[in-house]
Each structure stands twice: as structure tokens, then as C-alpha cells.
Amino acid sequence: MHSAYPSLEIQPPDGDSYIINIEKVRLTVGRDTQNDIVLPNPKRTISRQHCVLEFNDNYWWVVDDKPSANGTFVKRGENQRIDVRTDGKLRLKDNDVIEILDKFLSQDKPVFWKLTFKNLENLTTNAVEQFRHVYLAYSFSQQKLWRVDDTSEAINLRPQAQKLIDYMAKKNQLNNNQLTVCNSEELIKAIYDDAFERNNSDLAHLIYEIRKKIELDSHEPEFLKTEGRRGYTLKVKLLD
């Protein structure tokens, strides 16, 4: 941990908010009194251990991978609301608001506990991240993909995902090892050789599956990126 701690502003459904410093690398959140952050909840809409906040890979994350009964949501800005259960975890940013259902005032009016994440060490974290050299490497001869940081971790891919990575890597190679946009139509043709009619939905599902394996945060991909309506690019170091 760094010398300056992040904090949480905790807003109960009824009552005044209060602030706590996060002084551990892992905190449990839930209605059970054994949690680090206890959310009293007579309606039992909150799980005993509902979610976890943890410091990992130089970032803070909220984790809901059991998953919880009624979900953990992160409100980011005015218009974005993310269900943490989608990926099981989400990297937190300064001023993200974690929302956990407490009760319903009526059938369509939920009331939440709100935990606002305040990262007091953004500058320190970002400075450290600049020196972390994380990249993907792909070997054509071995047909293998690695995520490389302090160690090299081979990434297991099912056949269709392997075809996508191989195709996009070859497109980069043919373009003097430069990032090359691959459109959806060509990727579908390169990946699928079965008798079923495939569409953009099948491709999007496969892209999502790969991102969960290779990205630090699949909501903000660094390696397999969407380039507007043009298609996708793959940032990867090519090996023999």
C-alpha cells in the first residue's frame, strides 16, 4: 500500500453519510457483522458477504463473483451504470459510486446504499502504471498467446478464439507489424467454418470472451480494441 489511502464515503438509505479510509488491501462488504464494512439490512436484500473491495495489479477493484443475490452496481458519471456481476469484477475509478440494493419504496423505486470511492493516490498509481510494461505476445509457430508483465502467462483459448487471434496477428504482420483494422465480415469468415449462419452477435460474444482472458479491465480494453464501426484491432508483439 502507498502512504496515502483511498477512502469510501458511505451513504446509508436513511441517515447521514460518513467517510472511512481504506487501510487494508482487501475489505468485505455485506450485512453480516463479520464484514469489514457492515451494511445493516433488515429486508435481507443484501447478501451476508455481498462484495469485496481489493487492491490488485496496482488498481482497486470491486468484486462480485459469487454472485450476490441482487447485484452490485457502479454508477460512473451521469449516464453509465455497470453491473459488476457481468465480469465478476470491475476496476474502480475516482468518484465511482457503488450501489447496493437496500429496499423498494414501491415496485419500481429502489433505494440503495451508496459507497463513493475516492482515490486519493491517483497520481501515484498512474505514475507507477507508466513503468509497468505489460504486453501480449503471439507465436505463429507455436500457435500460442502470452500475457507478459513480470512473468509470462500462456493464455488458453478455444479454437474459434485462437483463429481470431491468429488471423488478426497475420494481418498486422502483412502490414509491416502495424495495427490493422479487421472488419466484422472478414473476421466472421476467418473464424467460423461450420454450417451455421453466423452474425455480428456471435463475433461480439467471442470478442467479449477473449477480452475477459487478456485484458486487465474488459470494459476498457488495451489490446483487443473496437475501432468505431470499422472493426477491431489487436495490439500484440509477434514472434516466429
C-alpha positions, 0 to 999 in steps of 0.5 A, spaced: 500 500 500 502 507 498 502 512 504 496 515 502 489 511 502 483 511 498 477 512 502 469 510 501 464 515 503 458 511 505 451 513 504 446 509 508 438 509 505 436 513 511 441 517 515 447 521 514 453 519 510 460 518 513 467 517 510 472 511 512 479 510 509 481 504 506 487 501 510 487 494 508 488 491 501 482 487 501 475 489 505 468 485 505 462 488 504 455 485 506 450 485 512 453 480 516 457 483 522 463 479 520 464 484 514 469 489 514 464 494 512 457 492 515 451 494 511 445 493 516 439 490 512 433 488 515 429 486 508 435 481 507 436 484 500 443 484 501 447 478 501 451 476 508 458 477 504 455 481 498 462 484 495 469 485 496 473 491 495 481 489 493 487 492 491 490 488 485 495 489 479 496 496 482 488 498 481 482 497 486 477 493 484 470 491 486 468 484 486 462 480 485 463 473 483 459 469 487 454 472 485 450 476 490 443 475 490 441 482 487 447 485 484 452 490 485 452 496 481 457 502 479 454 508 477 460 512 473 458 519 471 451 521 469 449 516 464 453 509 465 451 504 470 455 497 470 453 491 473 459 488 476 456 481 476 457 481 468 465 480 469 465 478 476 469 484 477 470 491 475 476 496 476 474 502 480 475 509 478 475 516 482 468 518 484 465 511 482 459 510 486 457 503 488 450 501 489 447 496 493 440 494 493 437 496 500 429 496 499 423 498 494 419 504 496 414 501 491 415 496 485 419 500 481 423 505 486 429 502 489 433 505 494 440 503 495 446 504 499 451 508 496 459 507 497 463 513 493 470 511 492 475 516 492 482 515 490 486 519 493 493 516 490 491 517 483 497 520 481 501 515 484 498 509 481 498 512 474 505 514 475 507 507 477 502 504 471 507 508 466 513 503 468 509 497 468 510 494 461 505 489 460 504 486 453 501 480 449 505 476 445 503 471 439 507 465 436 505 463 429 509 457 430 507 455 436 500 457 435 500 460 442 498 467 446 502 470 452 500 475 457 507 478 459 508 483 465 513 480 470 512 473 468 509 470 462 502 467 462 500 462 456 493 464 455 488 458 453 483 459 448 478 455 444 479 454 437 474 459 434 478 464 439 485 462 437 483 463 429 481 470 431 487 471 434 491 468 429 488 471 423 488 478 426 496 477 428 497 475 420 494 481 418 498 486 422 504 482 420 502 483 412 502 490 414 509 491 416 507 489 424 502 495 424 495 495 427 490 493 422 483 494 422 479 487 421 472 488 419 466 484 422 465 480 415 472 478 414 473 476 421 466 472 421 469 468 415 476 467 418 473 464 424 467 460 423 467 454 418 461 450 420 454 450 417 451 455 421 449 462 419 453 466 423 452 474 425 455 480 428 452 477 435 456 471 435 463 475 433 461 480 439 460 474 444 467 471 442 470 478 442 467 479 449 470 472 451 477 473 449 477 480 452 475 477 459 482 472 458 487 478 456 485 484 458 486 487 465 479 491 465 474 488 459 470 494 459 476 498 457 480 494 453 488 495 451 489 490 446 483 487 443 480 494 441 473 496 437 475 501 432 468 505 431 464 501 426 470 499 422 472 493 426 477 491 431 484 491 432 489 487 436 495 490 439 500 484 440 508 483 439 509 477 434 514 472 434 516 466 429 
